[in-house]
Amino acid sequence: MIALTDPIAIARELIRCPSVTPAEGGALQLLAAILESTGFKVERLRFSQPGTATVENLYARIGEGSPHLMFAGHTDVVPPGESSAWTHPPFSGAIAGEELYGRGAADMKGAIACFVAAACAYLTAHNGKTDGSLSLLITGDEEGAAINGTVKLLKWAAERGIRFDQCLLGEPTNAERLGDAMKIGRRGSLNGTLIVRGKQGHVAYPQLAENPIPVLIGLMNQLMSEPLDHGTEHFDPSRLEFTSVDVGNPTVNLIPDEARARFNIRYNDRHSRDSLKRLIKIRCRNVATQRGRVSLEFAPSNSEVFLTASGPFLDLVVDAVVEITGQTPRLSTSGGTSDARFIKNYCPVVEFGLIGRTIHQIDERVALSDLMALTAIYRLVIDRYFAKRLNPAAHSGSDEATS
Ligand SMILES: [Zn+2]
């Protein structure tokens, strides 16, 4: 049996579980065994939906009532790619040169191991008790469709009256050094298609046809040239990027009757999905010479922009990072989406984990010293969380003193 307070040993065992989405790979089984032996009540939850793979998830809790600190993460990993290209096999958990190699080392089995080790150490030091509730919400469906994972776990918990006060999500947030960045929000994401309809005809008789391509190019130029905004306090400027231009015309002597361009917008807290749709429509209308020929379609999206308000919990996590790493983390909202977009509907969420430089790559790896430091950070967070008895009311009160 591995030492339950040793994050390196736990991380190695987790990496040895080949849990490529949607496979459980033994990773949740391992976590359940460790957490149950420490006194957590563990529930294994399988969620399914027609047309998607069934996914296993885990919810573990110790203690009762509030304050309730939840740690969130995922044990599933992306495929390793060409295994022979790895310096050490991707599911071997090899240690070389003071680094731990393996798929999921940074994203994010390493951080889960750190949190489990920190929680076990805390419980050992406090006779197995917490002054409130501590829980882990671990999904196996983060790298996949994200349908049978965190969304359903949160709903399942809410239906049972489980309330979370704060969440710490262990995604890899640091760029170069442990302590350089944490995430306090995420940009929203919106996918759209610009469609221009013309009139098909012989290319030698353009006067008898209406070519949609020049109109589409004009619209694209307009949407690319004018900024959507200039950024906000915590967010970069919103960006519209075209991802595809499609005419699908195999013929050389035919003016097509339709041209399309697909785009994605990563947007900040100056916009909502609806306000952004209106803005794009207005800008297209200003350019289109022949109205009615241009239309816009938007795909459904579950990635709305959000920002976690500053308050005692954010201060507590920042202080712990500063104390252990000597660095003041940048409060970032950059990068892609994460399960924080779902969790934020239930409680405030802050993201802090390992360094993201090698994630999803051949030779994904983390420094052993970072695993030890992250465990120390998580331990400080847990210690102070229960010592200060942070609760939701503290979020609105300005009289709450934080050191
Ligand atoms: Zn991840």
Residues whose N, C-alpha, C, O or C-beta is under 5 A from the ligand:
A	BS01	ZN	D107 M108 E171
